[in-house]
């Protein structure tokens, strides 16, 4: 063998050696994973918490877009109502009211034949003070000043009328009616407009409030106001106005029935 042939054979053997070291490109005949001596680096996966946060944000964005789309399609009144319901539903401090009251129970029923002819409204200032002898006011005692509003009605009771109380003349043109005297109803206190101006209580009375929720003082003040209103109504001309209004009402009613003259008397 010449020198040239020997060099060619050596070059061929070196190429074959390098080819066997690299291995087949198809992965067969090499390592089991087909990657050769060096393995590929594993891929990094997204953390579960990050994927959850992204999913929540995407869902929240889609819900917001849906809500605003619905609101834009509604009319102004429906939009305001829908928005109020949505805000109340998301507000954790929304208050609610539960009514566990029972149905009213009928205790009694009676027929009334009262004709309310006049009414008077009153306002009275009630100033009640209760002191303990030889004890300072800041220790024991109380004072309550109330502005009480109430009303009194004057009425005529038609329930006792009989045929003898109504007389018609022979010619049928005059009718006479005899009625009972007007009466004054019990004063009605308007609690909505009544108010307390001052309410001073001693230390002993304040401590007693923790053990006793009795409101006798306020009830006494309201009762005193009711008595004063009743006295004021008795001294007024409320009953005279009731007589005049009742007579006028009967005259109009009976005149429309064909009577030329109507006479109303009170016994």
Secondary structure, DSSP 8 states (H G I E B T S, - for coil): --HHHHHHHHHHHHHHHHHHHH--TTSTTS-TTSSTTS---------HHHHHHHHHHHHHHHHHHHHHHHHHHS-HHHHHHHHHHHHHHH-TT--------------------EEEEEEEEEEEEEEEEEE-TTS-TTTSEEEEEEEEEEEEEEEEE-TT--GGGEEE-TTSSEEEEEE---EE---EEEEEEEEEEEEEE-HHHHHHHTT----HHHHHHHHHHHHHHHHHHHTSSHHHHHHHHHHHHHHHHHHTTT-SEEEEEE-
